[in-house]
């Protein structure tokens, strides 16, 4: 998120992601939706795979980009 939106918005998005998953990531039976990786069971291969994929993408973006693509909180000159 920092690579795309800048540090200010990234902090908000990263804090809001687990809250959004907890609020909307449960099925009526109580199990986690497939996309809600933070609330999967610790032994879930799907949750571990999604977390690993997101971590790899984040590391790649952090290494490749020095400046954010968009920075909505940056001051305009």
C-alpha positions in Angstrom: 0.0 0.0 0.0 2.9 2.4 0.8 4.3 1.9 -2.7 1.0 2.7 -4.4 -0.7 5.3 -2.1 2.1 6.7 0.1 2.7 6.3 3.8 -0.3 8.2 5.2 -3.0 6.3 3.4 -1.1 3.0 3.7 -1.2 3.1 7.5 -5.0 3.6 7.4 -5.5 0.7 4.9 -3.3 -1.7 6.7 -5.1 -1.0 10.0 -8.6 -1.3 8.3 -7.9 -4.6 6.5 -8.2 -6.9 9.5 -11.2 -5.0 10.7 -12.9 -5.3 7.4 -12.1 -9.1 7.2 -13.5 -9.6 10.7 -16.6 -7.7 9.9 -17.4 -9.1 6.5 -15.3 -12.2 6.2 -17.5 -14.7 7.9 -20.0 -17.0 6.2 -23.4 -17.6 7.9 -22.1 -20.9 9.3 -19.2 -19.2 11.0 -16.4 -20.3 8.6 -14.2 -17.7 6.9 -14.7 -16.5 3.4 -11.9 -17.6 1.0 -10.7 -14.0 0.6 -10.5 -13.3 4.3 -7.0 -14.6 5.0 -6.5 -12.9 8.4 -9.3 -14.8 10.0 -8.6 -18.3 8.6 -7.7 -21.0 11.1 -4.0 -21.3 11.8 -3.8 -24.6 10.0 -5.5 -23.3 6.9 -3.4 -23.9 3.7 -5.6 -21.3 1.9 -4.9 -18.6 4.4 -1.2 -19.4 4.6 -1.0 -19.4 0.8 -2.8 -16.0 0.5 -0.6 -14.5 3.2 2.6 -15.7 1.5 1.4 -14.4 -1.9 0.6 -11.0 -0.5 3.9 -10.9 1.4 5.8 -11.7 -1.8 4.0 -9.1 -3.8 4.6 -6.5 -1.1 8.3 -7.3 -0.9 8.6 -7.1 -4.7 6.9 -3.7 -4.8 9.0 -2.4 -2.0 12.2 -3.4 -3.8 11.1 -2.1 -7.2 9.4 1.2 -6.3 11.1 4.1 -4.6 8.3 6.7 -4.8 4.6 6.1 -4.5 2.5 6.0 -7.7 -0.2 8.0 -6.0 0.0 10.0 -2.8 -3.3 11.6 -1.9 -2.0 13.1 1.3 1.0 14.8 -0.3 1.0 18.6 -0.5 0.4 20.0 -3.9 2.9 22.7 -5.0 
